[in-house]
Amino acid sequence: EGYNVTGRDTYAQRRNALVHIFAARHVNQGSSVLLSDAVAVSDLDTIYALRDEVWARGGEGLMLKNVAAPYEPGKRRPAFLKVKKCQSATFTIIGWASGTTGDYCRAVLGHNLGGAEITKVKIKNDALRLAISNNPDSFLGRRLMIEYHEFTPKDGYRSPRWDRFEDE
């Protein structure tokens, strides 16, 4: 289409190329591929209002971008910030598991319908990991609060993370 976008281009340059490509291909609202809305913001109140609007319609969140910053493929930079909705749930610790990136807590969440959801969440920090490794059974049965971004029946809790014990 005549657009040669590189990893050194700014967000504004890349966005401009996408706008022209979508227009040239006559991509519209009926398409399965859409160009997301871009809104210039200059204050927190505007960000909060946009965030609330996205969450109200069931969206995941916002992506805040510094339009003058270069895009660097495969790298997360402070110029690009995700704002996602966090939810919380309380689980009971039922055991421990090792993973490729560290130790995990296995925990169960009981539901009113008699079923249960089991998840695993990475142990919060090295001090807690040491305490657990010294006496893992003392933590069994404790109630654990986790934060997560979304729950799906297929994949379970998306991006779960250890928050705190319920009694803390």
KOLKOLMAR-32193 format. One record per atom (N, C-alpha, C): residue in one letter; atom name; x, y, z negated. Coordinates in steps of 0.001 Angstrom, whole numbers. Layout:
<a, CA, <X, Y, Z>>;
...
END
This chain:
<e, N, <822, -1202, 0>>;
<e, CA, <0, 0, 0>>;
<e, C, <861, 1259, 0>>;
<g, N, <2191, 1089, 33>>;
<g, CA, <3047, 2259, 75>>;
<g, C, <3470, 2754, -1296>>;
<y, N, <3162, 2009, -2374>>;
<y, CA, <3538, 2436, -3720>>;
<y, C, <4605, 1499, -4241>>;
<n, N, <5742, 2047, -4558>>;
<n, CA, <6845, 1273, -5083>>;
<n, C, <7046, 1692, -6536>>;
<v, N, <6403, 971, -7446>>;
<v, CA, <6460, 1306, -8867>>;
<v, C, <7590, 511, -9492>>;
<t, N, <8413, 1172, -10277>>;
<t, CA, <9544, 507, -10927>>;
<t, C, <9381, 580, -12438>>;
<g, N, <10225, -138, -13125>>;
<g, CA, <10214, -122, -14579>>;
<g, C, <10660, 1201, -15165>>;
<r, N, <11235, 2068, -14347>>;
<r, CA, <11699, 3368, -14844>>;
<r, C, <10632, 4447, -14717>>;
<d, N, <9545, 4137, -14017>>;
<d, CA, <8492, 5134, -13835>>;
<d, C, <7764, 5392, -15147>>;
<t, N, <7271, 6611, -15289>>;
<t, CA, <6497, 6947, -16480>>;
<t, C, <5103, 6346, -16367>>;
<y, N, <4400, 6326, -17488>>;
<y, CA, <3022, 5858, -17478>>;
<y, C, <2195, 6670, -16476>>;
<a, N, <2383, 7985, -16458>>;
<a, CA, <1603, 8844, -15563>>;
<a, C, <1835, 8454, -14101>>;
<q, N, <3076, 8163, -13729>>;
<q, CA, <3368, 7759, -12357>>;
<q, C, <2724, 6408, -12026>>;
<r, N, <2805, 5478, -12952>>;
<r, CA, <2214, 4151, -12732>>;
<r, C, <698, 4244, -12657>>;
<r, N, <105, 5047, -13519>>;
<r, CA, <-1347, 5211, -13519>>;
<r, C, <-1804, 5831, -12201>>;
<n, N, <-1100, 6842, -11734>>;
<n, CA, <-1434, 7500, -10475>>;
<n, C, <-1411, 6486, -9318>>;
<a, N, <-409, 5622, -9298>>;
<a, CA, <-327, 4599, -8252>>;
<a, C, <-1529, 3659, -8331>>;
<l, N, <-1910, 3248, -9546>>;
<l, CA, <-3072, 2362, -9699>>;
<l, C, <-4361, 3033, -9236>>;
<v, N, <-4539, 4283, -9583>>;
<v, CA, <-5745, 5013, -9149>>;
<v, C, <-5842, 5001, -7628>>;
<h, N, <-4741, 5273, -6947>>;
<h, CA, <-4740, 5293, -5483>>;
<h, C, <-4957, 3896, -4891>>;
<i, N, <-4348, 2888, -5490>>;
<i, CA, <-4528, 1515, -4998>>;
<i, C, <-5977, 1076, -5154>>;
<f, N, <-6575, 1351, -6318>>;
<f, CA, <-7968, 964, -6540>>;
<f, C, <-8894, 1701, -5574>>;
<a, N, <-8617, 2979, -5337>>;
<a, CA, <-9445, 3757, -4411>>;
<a, C, <-9301, 3228, -2982>>;
<a, N, <-8090, 2896, -2566>>;
<a, CA, <-7849, 2402, -1206>>;
<a, C, <-8518, 1058, -968>>;
<r, N, <-8639, 264, -2006>>;
<r, CA, <-9263, -1051, -1871>>;
<r, C, <-10763, -1003, -2185>>;
<h, N, <-11260, 177, -2475>>;
<h, CA, <-12677, 377, -2774>>;
<h, C, <-13154, -509, -3930>>;
<v, N, <-12307, -620, -4945>>;
<v, CA, <-12686, -1372, -6130>>;
<v, C, <-13694, -542, -6902>>;
<n, N, <-14806, -1149, -7262>>;
<n, CA, <-15852, -400, -7957>>;
<n, C, <-16314, -1131, -9212>>;
<q, N, <-17356, -608, -9834>>;
<q, CA, <-17852, -1169, -11092>>;
<q, C, <-18359, -2598, -10951>>;
<g, N, <-18722, -3021, -9733>>;
<g, CA, <-19201, -4382, -9525>>;
<g, C, <-18080, -5400, -9390>>;
<s, N, <-16857, -4945, -9364>>;
<s, CA, <-15713, -5826, -9172>>;
<s, C, <-15358, -6548, -10469>>;
<s, N, <-14690, -7677, -10321>>;
<s, CA, <-14219, -8399, -11505>>;
<s, C, <-12914, -7805, -12034>>;
<v, N, <-12315, -6912, -11274>>;
<v, CA, <-11091, -6226, -11698>>;
<v, C, <-11411, -4741, -11800>>;
<l, N, <-11193, -4192, -12987>>;
<l, CA, <-11498, -2784, -13212>>;
<l, C, <-10268, -2053, -13732>>;
<l, N, <-10171, -813, -13375>>;
<l, CA, <-9145, 47, -13930>>;
<l, C, <-9716, 648, -15204>>;
<s, N, <-9052, 446, -16313>>;
<s, CA, <-9573, 951, -17584>>;
<s, C, <-9598, 2477, -17590>>;
<d, N, <-10478, 3010, -18423>>;
<d, CA, <-10562, 4460, -18558>>;
<d, C, <-9283, 5000, -19196>>;
<a, N, <-8894, 6181, -18794>>;
<a, CA, <-7767, 6879, -19403>>;
<a, C, <-8277, 8235, -19875>>;
<v, N, <-8028, 8541, -21136>>;
<v, CA, <-8510, 9781, -21730>>;
<v, C, <-7338, 10477, -22403>>;
<a, N, <-7124, 11730, -22084>>;
<a, CA, <-6071, 12505, -22735>>;
<a, C, <-6544, 12896, -24136>>;
<v, N, <-5708, 12658, -25109>>;
<v, CA, <-6043, 13020, -26491>>;
<v, C, <-4922, 13860, -27073>>;
<s, N, <-5316, 14748, -27983>>;
<s, CA, <-4301, 15592, -28604>>;
<s, C, <-4462, 15678, -30115>>;
<d, N, <-5462, 14940, -30669>>;
<d, CA, <-5646, 14985, -32113>>;
<d, C, <-6249, 13677, -32617>>;
<l, N, <-6116, 13448, -33910>>;
<l, CA, <-6604, 12212, -34514>>;
<l, C, <-8118, 12078, -34445>>;
<d, N, <-8858, 13164, -34565>>;
<d, CA, <-10318, 13081, -34518>>;
<d, C, <-10791, 12490, -33191>>;
<t, N, <-10141, 12865, -32101>>;
<t, CA, <-10493, 12323, -30789>>;
<t, C, <-10169, 10835, -30724>>;
<i, N, <-9026, 10446, -31261>>;
<i, CA, <-8650, 9031, -31282>>;
<i, C, <-9657, 8229, -32100>>;
<y, N, <-10029, 8745, -33278>>;
<y, CA, <-11006, 8037, -34117>>;
<y, C, <-12343, 7896, -33398>>;
<a, N, <-12788, 8939, -32723>>;
<a, CA, <-14068, 8889, -32007>>;
<a, C, <-14018, 7861, -30873>>;
<l, N, <-12929, 7851, -30113>>;
<l, CA, <-12777, 6864, -29039>>;
<l, C, <-12718, 5452, -29596>>;
<r, N, <-11981, 5265, -30672>>;
<r, CA, <-11881, 3959, -31318>>;
<r, C, <-13253, 3462, -31748>>;
<d, N, <-14015, 4333, -32410>>;
<d, CA, <-15351, 3946, -32878>>;
<d, C, <-16273, 3604, -31714>>;
<e, N, <-16148, 4342, -30625>>;
<e, CA, <-16965, 4079, -29435>>;
<e, C, <-16632, 2709, -28834>>;
<v, N, <-15355, 2403, -28729>>;
<v, CA, <-14927, 1110, -28182>>;
<v, C, <-15401, -24, -29084>>;
<w, N, <-15212, 112, -30390>>;
<w, CA, <-15631, -943, -31309>>;
<w, C, <-17139, -1106, -31326>>;
<a, N, <-17883, -16, -31183>>;
<a, CA, <-19350, -90, -31192>>;
<a, C, <-19873, -916, -30019>>;
<r, N, <-19158, -901, -28903>>;
<r, CA, <-19619, -1698, -27761>>;
<r, C, <-18916, -3058, -27683>>;
<g, N, <-18255, -3437, -28782>>;
<g, CA, <-17656, -4763, -28868>>;
<g, C, <-16259, -4876, -28295>>;
<g, N, <-15631, -3750, -27978>>;
<g, CA, <-14276, -3772, -27444>>;
<g, C, <-13250, -4081, -28512>>;
<e, N, <-12084, -4491, -28066>>;
<e, CA, <-11029, -4895, -28983>>;
<e, C, <-10307, -3716, -29619>>;
<g, N, <-10083, -2645, -28857>>;
<g, CA, <-9365, -1513, -29425>>;
<g, C, <-8863, -567, -28358>>;
<l, N, <-7883, 223, -28737>>;
<l, CA, <-7302, 1221, -27842>>;
<l, C, <-5831, 916, -27609>>;
<m, N, <-5325, 1431, -26505>>;
<m, CA, <-3897, 1412, -26242>>;
<m, C, <-3487, 2858, -26068>>;
<l, N, <-2727, 3388, -27015>>;
<l, CA, <-2260, 4772, -26956>>;
<l, C, <-903, 4788, -26271>>;
<k, N, <-774, 5663, -25285>>;
<k, CA, <463, 5699, -24502>>;
<k, C, <957, 7124, -24361>>;
<n, N, <2244, 7294, -24500>>;
<n, CA, <2889, 8563, -24209>>;
<n, C, <3070, 8613, -22693>>;
<v, N, <2343, 9496, -22021>>;
<v, CA, <2325, 9508, -20561>>;
<v, C, <3681, 9869, -19936>>;
<a, N, <4570, 10484, -20696>>;
<a, CA, <5882, 10854, -20164>>;
<a, C, <6925, 9763, -20384>>;
<a, N, <6593, 8746, -21145>>;
<a, CA, <7561, 7696, -21473>>;
<a, C, <7653, 6668, -20352>>;
<p, N, <8865, 6174, -20093>>;
<p, CA, <8990, 5132, -19074>>;
<p, C, <8436, 3811, -19592>>;
<y, N, <7888, 3041, -18678>>;
<y, CA, <7422, 1698, -19009>>;
<y, C, <8611, 761, -18920>>;
<e, N, <8790, -84, -19925>>;
<e, CA, <9900, -1023, -19922>>;
<e, C, <9330, -2425, -20029>>;
<p, N, <9299, -3156, -18911>>;
<p, CA, <8695, -4498, -18904>>;
<p, C, <9293, -5397, -19974>>;
<g, N, <8417, -6086, -20688>>;
<g, CA, <8845, -7037, -21694>>;
<g, C, <9290, -6444, -23013>>;
<k, N, <9166, -5141, -23181>>;
<k, CA, <9614, -4495, -24414>>;
<k, C, <8468, -3710, -25040>>;
<r, N, <8379, -3781, -26358>>;
<r, CA, <7418, -2948, -27077>>;
<r, C, <8148, -1736, -27591>>;
<r, N, <7658, -591, -27225>>;
<r, CA, <8281, 665, -27618>>;
<r, C, <7275, 1515, -28391>>;
<p, N, <7762, 2439, -29223>>;
<p, CA, <6847, 3315, -29967>>;
<p, C, <5978, 4179, -29059>>;
<a, N, <6338, 4316, -27799>>;
<a, CA, <5548, 5121, -26864>>;
<a, C, <4229, 4443, -26489>>;
<f, N, <4077, 3163, -26840>>;
<f, CA, <2866, 2401, -26557>>;
<f, C, <2392, 1781, -27868>>;
<l, N, <1216, 2176, -28323>>;
<l, CA, <718, 1759, -29626>>;
<l, C, <-669, 1153, -29495>>;
<k, N, <-844, -82, -30003>>;
<k, CA, <-2152, -733, -30004>>;
<k, C, <-2917, -333, -31264>>;
<v, N, <-4201, -54, -31099>>;
<v, CA, <-5095, 210, -32227>>;
<v, C, <-6181, -844, -32144>>;
<k, N, <-6125, -1835, -33038>>;
<k, CA, <-7063, -2946, -32992>>;
<k, C, <-7844, -3022, -34299>>;
<k, N, <-9032, -3515, -34202>>;
<k, CA, <-9888, -3667, -35365>>;
<k, C, <-9441, -4884, -36171>>;
<c, N, <-9253, -4685, -37450>>;
<c, CA, <-8915, -5788, -38338>>;
<c, C, <-10140, -6167, -39156>>;
<q, N, <-10343, -7459, -39258>>;
<q, CA, <-11390, -7989, -40115>>;
<q, C, <-10707, -8811, -41192>>;
<s, N, <-11442, -9180, -42204>>;
<s, CA, <-10818, -9981, -43255>>;
<s, C, <-11690, -11169, -43606>>;
<a, N, <-11053, -12165, -44168>>;
<a, CA, <-11749, -13371, -44628>>;
<a, C, <-10987, -13906, -45827>>;
<t, N, <-11683, -14627, -46669>>;
<t, CA, <-11072, -15213, -47852>>;
<t, C, <-11033, -16728, -47688>>;
<f, N, <-9872, -17305, -47896>>;
<f, CA, <-9652, -18734, -47755>>;
<f, C, <-9160, -19321, -49065>>;
<t, N, <-9246, -20622, -49176>>;
<t, CA, <-8651, -21344, -50288>>;
<t, C, <-7437, -22090, -49757>>;
<i, N, <-6300, -21943, -50411>>;
<i, CA, <-5070, -22605, -49959>>;
<i, C, <-5183, -24102, -50208>>;
<i, N, <-4929, -24889, -49152>>;
<i, CA, <-5024, -26341, -49259>>;
<i, C, <-3695, -27040, -48968>>;
<g, N, <-2691, -26310, -48536>>;
<g, CA, <-1420, -26961, -48273>>;
<g, C, <-454, -26066, -47526>>;
<w, N, <636, -26691, -47063>>;
<w, CA, <1726, -25963, -46431>>;
<w, C, <2168, -26703, -45182>>;
<a, N, <2670, -25965, -44217>>;
<a, CA, <3149, -26559, -42972>>;
<a, C, <4362, -25775, -42493>>;
<s, N, <5275, -26475, -41857>>;
<s, CA, <6429, -25806, -41260>>;
<s, C, <6143, -25537, -39800>>;
<g, N, <6689, -24437, -39303>>;
<g, CA, <6527, -24097, -37895>>;
<g, C, <7860, -23705, -37301>>;
<t, N, <7870, -23419, -36020>>;
<t, CA, <9126, -23078, -35352>>;
<t, C, <9646, -21711, -35768>>;
<t, N, <8744, -20832, -36268>>;
<t, CA, <9184, -19492, -36666>>;
<t, C, <9091, -19270, -38164>>;
<g, N, <8953, -20344, -38939>>;
<g, CA, <8903, -20184, -40387>>;
<g, C, <7857, -21070, -41020>>;
<d, N, <7693, -20902, -42309>>;
<d, CA, <6736, -21706, -43054>>;
<d, C, <5353, -21081, -43005>>;
<y, N, <4339, -21939, -43028>>;
<y, CA, <2960, -21486, -42940>>;
<y, C, <2154, -22015, -44107>>;
<c, N, <1169, -21228, -44473>>;
<c, CA, <178, -21631, -45454>>;
<c, C, <-988, -22226, -44680>>;
<r, N, <-1490, -23376, -45091>>;
<r, CA, <-2713, -23918, -44507>>;
<r, C, <-3836, -23596, -45491>>;
<a, N, <-4925, -23062, -44977>>;
<a, CA, <-6000, -22639, -45857>>;
<a, C, <-7344, -22971, -45225>>;
<v, N, <-8350, -23129, -46078>>;
<v, CA, <-9678, -23489, -45606>>;
<v, C, <-10677, -22422, -46030>>;
<l, N, <-11614, -22130, -45151>>;
<l, CA, <-12683, -21184, -45433>>;
<l, C, <-13983, -21958, -45363>>;
<g, N, <-14737, -22014, -46460>>;
<g, CA, <-16007, -22727, -46465>>;
<g, C, <-17115, -21857, -45905>>;
<h, N, <-18028, -22458, -45182>>;
<h, CA, <-19176, -21752, -44624>>;
<h, C, <-20455, -22209, -45306>>;
<n, N, <-21488, -21381, -45250>>;
<n, CA, <-22767, -21708, -45869>>;
<n, C, <-23420, -22934, -45256>>;
<l, N, <-23089, -23248, -44011>>;
<l, CA, <-23725, -24366, -43324>>;
<l, C, <-23059, -25692, -43655>>;
<g, N, <-22145, -25692, -44583>>;
<g, CA, <-21509, -26924, -45002>>;
<g, C, <-20246, -27262, -44223>>;
<g, N, <-19988, -26532, -43151>>;
<g, CA, <-18774, -26760, -42379>>;
<g, C, <-17625, -25985, -42983>>;
<a, N, <-16470, -26100, -42376>>;
<a, CA, <-15318, -25368, -42880>>;
<a, C, <-14430, -24974, -41714>>;
<e, N, <-13792, -23840, -41848>>;
<e, CA, <-12801, -23375, -40882>>;
<e, C, <-11442, -23535, -41545>>;
<i, N, <-10511, -24131, -40821>>;
<i, CA, <-9150, -24257, -41330>>;
<i, C, <-8260, -23397, -40442>>;
<t, N, <-7390, -22655, -41071>>;
<t, CA, <-6446, -21831, -40319>>;
<t, C, <-5081, -21941, -40964>>;
<k, N, <-4082, -21471, -40261>>;
<k, CA, <-2769, -21348, -40886>>;
<k, C, <-2297, -19929, -40663>>;
<v, N, <-1560, -19431, -41624>>;
<v, CA, <-1096, -18057, -41588>>;
<v, C, <334, -18028, -42127>>;
<k, N, <1182, -17251, -41481>>;
<k, CA, <2575, -17176, -41884>>;
<k, C, <2681, -16585, -43292>>;
<i, N, <3560, -17147, -44089>>;
<i, CA, <3764, -16664, -45455>>;
<i, C, <4291, -15240, -45399>>;
<k, N, <3758, -14402, -46281>>;
<k, CA, <3913, -12953, -46199>>;
<k, C, <5348, -12443, -46192>>;
<n, N, <6185, -12949, -47080>>;
<n, CA, <7546, -12412, -47177>>;
<n, C, <8478, -13445, -47807>>;
<d, N, <9750, -13138, -47813>>;
<d, CA, <10743, -14090, -48322>>;
<d, C, <10595, -14348, -49816>>;
<a, N, <10245, -13342, -50594>>;
<a, CA, <10086, -13535, -52038>>;
<a, C, <8956, -14521, -52324>>;
<l, N, <7859, -14376, -51630>>;
<l, CA, <6727, -15291, -51813>>;
<l, C, <7080, -16682, -51290>>;
<r, N, <7789, -16744, -50179>>;
<r, CA, <8225, -18031, -49623>>;
<r, C, <9085, -18774, -50642>>;
<l, N, <9971, -18059, -51323>>;
<l, CA, <10829, -18675, -52342>>;
<l, C, <9994, -19176, -53515>>;
<a, N, <9052, -18358, -53986>>;
<a, CA, <8186, -18765, -55098>>;
<a, C, <7390, -20009, -54738>>;
<i, N, <6890, -20054, -53525>>;
<i, CA, <6107, -21209, -53090>>;
<i, C, <6999, -22444, -52975>>;
<s, N, <8206, -22272, -52423>>;
<s, CA, <9095, -23432, -52278>>;
<s, C, <9533, -23984, -53630>>;
<n, N, <9613, -23120, -54661>>;
<n, CA, <9985, -23573, -56000>>;
<n, C, <8871, -24342, -56688>>;
<n, N, <7616, -24011, -56383>>;
<n, CA, <6485, -24703, -57030>>;
<n, C, <5245, -24627, -56131>>;
<p, N, <5258, -25358, -55012>>;
<p, CA, <4157, -25232, -54051>>;
<p, C, <2791, -25614, -54617>>;
<d, N, <2748, -26596, -55508>>;
<d, CA, <1450, -27042, -56032>>;
<d, C, <756, -25985, -56881>>;
<s, N, <1532, -25056, -57455>>;
<s, CA, <918, -24022, -58303>>;
<s, C, <83, -23043, -57485>>;
<f, N, <259, -23024, -56171>>;
<f, CA, <-493, -22110, -55314>>;
<f, C, <-1721, -22768, -54693>>;
<l, N, <-1789, -24097, -54751>>;
<l, CA, <-2937, -24785, -54178>>;
<l, C, <-4209, -24375, -54911>>;
<g, N, <-5264, -24137, -54169>>;
<g, CA, <-6547, -23731, -54754>>;
<g, C, <-6698, -22229, -54941>>;
<r, N, <-5606, -21480, -54798>>;
<r, CA, <-5718, -20017, -54923>>;
<r, C, <-6473, -19451, -53741>>;
<r, N, <-7173, -18371, -53978>>;
<r, CA, <-7949, -17709, -52932>>;
<r, C, <-7062, -16675, -52248>>;
<l, N, <-7012, -16740, -50924>>;
<l, CA, <-6127, -15920, -50119>>;
<l, C, <-6935, -15069, -49157>>;
<m, N, <-6653, -13774, -49142>>;
<m, CA, <-7282, -12862, -48189>>;
<m, C, <-6383, -12786, -46959>>;
<i, N, <-6993, -12932, -45782>>;
<i, CA, <-6240, -12743, -44549>>;
<i, C, <-6896, -11623, -43745>>;
<e, N, <-6130, -11048, -42854>>;
<e, CA, <-6659, -10106, -41868>>;
<e, C, <-6493, -10754, -40509>>;
<y, N, <-7441, -10483, -39613>>;
<y, CA, <-7359, -11021, -38264>>;
<y, C, <-8058, -10054, -37320>>;
<h, N, <-7791, -10205, -36025>>;
<h, CA, <-8376, -9287, -35047>>;
<h, C, <-9687, -9781, -34483>>;
<e, N, <-9839, -11080, -34343>>;
<e, CA, <-11039, -11599, -33719>>;
<e, C, <-11160, -13075, -34057>>;
<f, N, <-12383, -13566, -34091>>;
<f, CA, <-12617, -14999, -34247>>;
<f, C, <-13311, -15511, -33003>>;
<t, N, <-12778, -16563, -32429>>;
<t, CA, <-13440, -17199, -31296>>;
<t, C, <-13634, -18672, -31632>>;
<p, N, <-14777, -19241, -31249>>;
<p, CA, <-15021, -20660, -31554>>;
<p, C, <-13946, -21586, -30976>>;
<k, N, <-13401, -21223, -29833>>;
<k, CA, <-12398, -22072, -29185>>;
<k, C, <-11031, -21968, -29859>>;
<d, N, <-10580, -20740, -30117>>;
<d, CA, <-9219, -20521, -30608>>;
<d, C, <-9116, -20215, -32095>>;
<g, N, <-10238, -19990, -32759>>;
<g, CA, <-10198, -19673, -34174>>;
<g, C, <-9832, -18221, -34429>>;
<y, N, <-9035, -17998, -35469>>;
<y, CA, <-8687, -16645, -35888>>;
<y, C, <-7527, -16122, -35052>>;
<r, N, <-7743, -14996, -34375>>;
<r, CA, <-6703, -14398, -33532>>;
<r, C, <-5850, -13468, -34381>>;
<s, N, <-4552, -13656, -34308>>;
<s, CA, <-3552, -12851, -35025>>;
<s, C, <-3814, -12802, -36528>>;
<p, N, <-3986, -13972, -37178>>;
<p, CA, <-4199, -13925, -38637>>;
<p, C, <-2916, -13541, -39353>>;
<r, N, <-3048, -12786, -40418>>;
<r, CA, <-1863, -12472, -41220>>;
<r, C, <-2245, -12428, -42695>>;
<w, N, <-1326, -12855, -43489>>;
<w, CA, <-1460, -12906, -44941>>;
<w, C, <-1630, -11487, -45441>>;
<d, N, <-2677, -11251, -46209>>;
<d, CA, <-2875, -9927, -46793>>;
<d, C, <-2496, -9963, -48268>>;
<r, N, <-3292, -10694, -49063>>;
<r, CA, <-3018, -10743, -50505>>;
<r, C, <-3842, -11860, -51126>>;
<f, N, <-3511, -12197, -52354>>;
<f, CA, <-4360, -13121, -53098>>;
<f, C, <-5615, -12358, -53543>>;
<e, N, <-6722, -13052, -53642>>;
<e, CA, <-7987, -12396, -53995>>;
<e, C, <-7919, -11723, -55365>>;
<d, N, <-7148, -12262, -56283>>;
<d, CA, <-7087, -11696, -57645>>;
<d, C, <-6017, -10607, -57796>>;
<e, N, <-5402, -10189, -56714>>;
<e, CA, <-4379, -9122, -56797>>;
<e, C, <-5003, -7762, -56642>>;
END
